[in-house]
Amino acid sequence: MLPKKVNGTSKRDGRKVPVRMCVVCRERFPKQALTRYICPEPGQGLELIEDVSGKAQGRGFYCCRREACEKNRAKYRGWVKKCKGVQT
């Protein structure tokens, strides 16, 4: 179950919660509700790397865990532009 969509930064227990946008559906969610992917290192091809820790170095983007977005993530090629400077 995904948390409620949010616009901007929401507050939980008096603390700010980081908000990120899913690159496929373009909706905003709390950062914890999204999966982060990072661009491949030069020479690793065009396969995205899932960032389990959420803290890996490199340019990254987020995708929500909805079934439709997970399916369409494979078709989403906009990440190639987001990975500026990455040589294949």
Order of alpha helices (4+ residues) and beta strands (2+ residues): beta-beta-beta-beta-beta-beta-beta-alpha-alpha
